[in-house]
């Protein structure tokens, strides 16, 4: 995710600071990327405890997840214009401060409305800091190997975020579910203080042609972009929908603790984190279209297996095979989806295209979580799982149409100036 126009040329080394100072800056940016990414999952296994603590139904409590995705997706389309108007550094630091305040407010929340509002606000802040952090890297680090290493570290922290958030959610919920909401506040404040010292001032503006907005007709007519956005929305939404259903099944029906629930989900979230740094090389060898199709088919096979299997006698014969297939689906296709989304676009359009693509990913999460929760409340587990399988099947059909495209080979995996990069490596 980047701004709506290509980043300005990298400043000379003196302007970016000394080597150690630049790598300290990277640690701050990557640390914040980790926090942004883990916010997706940090409340996941705490949902039954949050619902019991505040007297909320599944439909209401799921908004602590989908509310974050809603705020994130809504601001992605406007974020580049905000940073262009006010500057990367001021926006980044202000978003960190608001993020910390929202975390504290969530800890103190005594109603669903306040809790959900804080999650929406945190999603808005993440939509400002995650892409802005990547844009700052393109200014602070020299183009070439140095910048590629920096982007690698940033991406790795993002890829690990979902898994870290899941484990923290399990551990903290064992003590008190409110800690899952509060713990990012002190971390964000530490990053704010360090960022105020390390984040460089915005470079002078240069006259350049305005880049297209995310809703520009040319982007909305780009078949590759739209196909990638639809596939990623289906994959992300169904994945989170499955985990939502499984969280309540394991804790309310099987009697598992939050910590053991978090451990149970590792087969689904570890593969994309462990393979994130190799995604570009694999896509260069096999082509993005093939990997996307293989991933979509693996996901829908996992959902279908869960749907048709009888009531499981154990985790190993019930949920585990589905989680392994869905984890493989993300490892195969999530990064290639991002690469394919912008592969046919000129550099000046890629920032806007990524904003549109990532907004679609978040919309997939919001819509699917809401539908799954509503169907579960009205008809039970199996109809909700049938919906997940149906959406996954639509995603697979979209992916298979991509095999008819010319070659299906995406970029080599490293962004150039103004290019986009998946910074989460997992669901957002």
N, C-alpha and C positions, 0 to 999 in steps of 0.2 A: 504494500500500500504506500503510495507516494502522493505528493502534491499534484495539482492539476496541470502542471507544466514541468518540463525537465528541470532537474536541479541545476543551479548555476555551476560553473566550473569549480573544481576543488581549489581551495585557497592554497597558497604556498605553505610549506611546513611551518614557518614562523607564525602564520596567521592562525593555524589550527592548534598551536601549542606544541610542547615537546612530546616526544614519544610516550614516556610514562603518563603524561597528563592526558593524552588521547586515549590510552588504554584504561585509565581511570574513568574517563567519560564513558567509554564503552561499557564498563561494569555498571555504571549508573543506568544507562539506557537499557541494557540487557536485563538488569534487575527489575526495572519497571515493566519490561515486556513479559517477564515471568509472572509478575503480579497480575497484569492484564489477562494473560492466558489462563492462569489458575482460577480467576474469578468465574469462569464458565462452569467449573466443576466443584468449586469449594463448598457449595451448598447442597450438592447432589445427594450424598448419602445422609445429610442432615435433614432432608425434607420431612420424613416421618416424625422426627423429634420436633421440628419447627411447627408442623401441623398440630401435633399434640399439645405443644406449649401454648400456642395461640388459639387453639380450637378451630383450625382451618381444614377445609376439605381438600382433597387432592387437586381439584380444579383451581382453588385459590392459591394453595401453597406452591403449585408449579410456576406461578408468576414470579417467584424469586429467582427462577432460572430464566424464563422467557422474558421477564422484565429487563434483565441485563442485556439480552440479545436485542430487544426492542430499542433500547437506548443506543446501543452500539450501532445497529443498522441505520437508525434514523439519522445520526450525525455523520455517518460516513460520507453521505452525499453532499453535505455542506461543510465538512471539516476542512477540506483544502481551501475553500474560500475564506474561512475564518482565519486560518494561519496566514493566508496571503494578505489579509487585511491587517491583522494585529502582529504578525511575526511568529516564527516557530518558537523561539525561546519564551516569550511571555505566555503564549498559549499553553505550552508544555508545562511550565511551572504552575500556572493557575489551575490547570486540570489536575495536577498532582495534589494541590492543596484541597480542592473541592472533593477529590476522591477520598482523601483522608477524613475529611469532615463527614462525608456520606457513610463511611465505614463506622465511625463512632455513632452516628445517628441510627444506623441499622442495629447496632448493639443495644441501644436504648429503646428501640421500637416496641410499643405495646399493642400495635394493631396491624392488620394486614396492609392497610393503605399506606401507612408510614414505611413499613418494611419494603414494600414493593417500590415505592417512590425512591427510596435510597438505592435500590438495585438499578432502576432506570437511570438515575443520575450517574452511578458508577459506570454503566455502559456508555453513557455520553462521554465521560472522561476518558475511558479506554479508547473510544473512537478518535479522540484527539491526540492521545499520547502514542499509541502503537504505530500509526503511519508516520507521525512526526518524528519519532525516534529514528526510524529508518532513513528519513530524509536528512536528519542531522548527521547521520553516519556518512552519507554521500558527500557532505560538505567537509566534515572533520578529517576524513581519511583519504589518502591519495588513491586515485584510481589505479586499479591493478591488483597485485597480490595482497597489498595491505588492506584495501577496501574489501576484497573478497574474504579475507580472514575475519574482518570485523563483522561483515554480514553473516558469516557462518556462525560466529558466537551468538549474535543476536537471534538468529533463526533457531539455534539449538536451545536457547533459553525459552523461546516461545513454544517450541515443540515439546519441551519437558513440562510446560505449565499445566496442561490438563492432568497429567499423572501426579504431579506434585499437589495440585489442588485436591484431587481425589483422596490422596493419603492424608493430607492435612484435615480434610473434612471428616474422615473416619476417626482420626486421633482426637481432634478437638471436640467432636460431638460426644465422645465418651465422657468428657468432662462437663461441657455445657455447650449446647448448640450455638449460643450467642457468641462464643469465641470465634466461630467460623466467620462471623461478620466483622468482628473487631480487629483481628490480628493484622489485616493489611494496613491499618491506620498508622501505627508507629513505623512500619517499613516504608510507607509512602512519605512520611515526614523526614526520615533519614535521607531518602533519595532526593527529596526536595531541597534539603540543605546542601547536599553534595552537588546536585544539579545546578543550583544557583551559582556555585563557584566554578563549575566545569563546562557547562553548556555554552558554546560560543555565541557571540552576538550574531544577529542575522546579517548576511552579506548585503552590500548595496544592491538596490533593485536595478535591473537592466531592462531596457525596452525590449519587448518580445511580443510575438503574436499570442493572443489569449488562447489557451487550450480549450477544447470542447468541454461542455458540462457533461456529467454522467448521463443525463437524459437526452443528449444530443441525438437527433434522428439517425445520424450515421452509425452511432454505436448500437442503437436499438435495432438496426437492420443487420448487424453483423452476426451471421449465423453461428460462427465458431464461438464467439463470446456468449451468446444467448444459450447455446447448447452446454457450454461449460458451467454457466451460472445455474442452469436448471439441474444439471447433474450434481453439482456441489450442494445445492439447496436440498435435494432429495437425500443425498448421503448424510449430510450433517443432521438434518431433521429426523430421519429415521433412527440414526445412531442414538441421539439424545432421547428420542421417544422410547426406544428399547431400554435404555438405562433407567429412565424414569419408572417404567413398569417393573423392571427387575428390582429396583431399590425397594419398592413397596412390597413386592412379592417376598424377597429375601427377609425383610425385617418384620413384616406383619404376619406372613403366613408361615415362614420357616423359623422365625424367632432369632435370626442372626443379628449380631451387634453391628453398629455402624462401622467399626474397624474391620470386621471380617467381610462386610459388604464391600468396602473399598478394596480389600485384597482380592475379592472375587472378580472385580472388574479389571484387574491388571492385564489379563490376556487380551483385552480389547484395546487398551490405551497405550501399552508399552510398545507394540510393533511400530506405530507411526512415529513415536518419539525416537526409537533406536535407528530407524532407517531414514530420518529426515535429511541428514547431511549427504546421503548417497542418492537422493531422488533425481538430481539433475543428470548424473552419470547413467543411471538406469533408464531414464527417459530417452537419453541420447542413443542408447543401444536398441531399445525395443519400440520406441515411439510412444507418444502420449496417448494416442487413440486406443492402442491395444491395452495399455495399462489401465486406462479409465474403464474400458469395457470389462476387463478381467476383474477389476475391483467392484464394479457395480454388480456383476454376476455373483461374486463371492458374498456380497452383502445380502442380496435377495435370497440366495441359497441358505444363508444363516437364518434369516427371518422365517423362511418357509419351513426349515427344519424344526424350528421352535414351535411353529404353528401346528404342524401335523403330528408332532411327537405326543404320546400320551403323557399324563401327569408324571413327571420325573421322580425317580426314587432317590436321586442324589444330584448334587451339583455337577459331578463329572459326566453324567449321562444326560443331564437336562440342559442347563444354561451354558456350560463350558464350550461345547462345540459351536454354538452360535456366536459366542464372544470371540472365539478364535477366528472364525470366518469374517466377522465384522472388523476385527483388528487387521486381518490381512487385507481387507477391502480398503481401509484407510492407508495402510502402508503402500499399497499398489497405486492408488488413484488420486489421493487428495492433492499432493503436490503437482502431479501432472495436470490435474484440472486447472490449477492456477496458471501453470505454464501455458497451456493451450488457450486459455481465455484471452491472452494478449498477443499470441504468437503472430497473428496476421495484421496487427495494427501498427501504424507508425509511432515512433517514440513519443511524439507530442500528445497522442491520444491515450497513452497507456495509463497515466495516473487516473483519468476519469473512468477508464474501463475497469480498473481495479476497484474503484469506489463502487461502481455499479455491481461488479461481481461479488464483492464482499457483502454489500447490502442484501443481495439475493441469498447468500449463505445464512445471514442472520434471519432473514425473513423465513427461510425454510425451517429454522429452529423454532421461531415463534409460532408459526402456523401449525406445524406438526405437534409440538408440545401441547398447544391449546386443544387441538382436535383429539389427541390421544387422551388427555385428561378428561375432556367432556364425554367421550365415548366410554371410557372406563367407568366414570361415575354413573352413566345411564345404563350400560349393558354388561360391564365386567371386563375381565382381562382379555379374553379371546377376541372379541370384536375389536378391541383397541389394537391388539397385535395383528389382526387381519388388516387394519388400516395401515400399520407400519409396513407390512409386507406389500400391500398394494402400491404405496408411495415408492417403496424401493423398486418394485417392478417397473413403474413408470420411469424411474431414474435409469434402470438398466436398458429400457427401450431407447431412451435418448442417447445413452452411451453407445449402443450398437449402431445407431445411425451415423455416428462419427467415424466408423470404420470405412464408410464409403467415401470419406474425404480424401484429398490428395496427400497421401503419405502418412499423415497423422503424426509427424515427428515434430515435437516441440523444441524450444530453445534448449541450449545446453545446461541451463539451470542457474547461471549466474546473471544477475541483473546488470545491465549497463546503466548509463545516466538516464534517470527518469523511468527506468523499468520498474516492474513490480516484483514482489517476492512474497510468498506465503510466509508469514512470521509465526504462525501458530503450529504448523505441522500437524494439527489435529483439529477437532471440532471447535468452532467459535460461536 
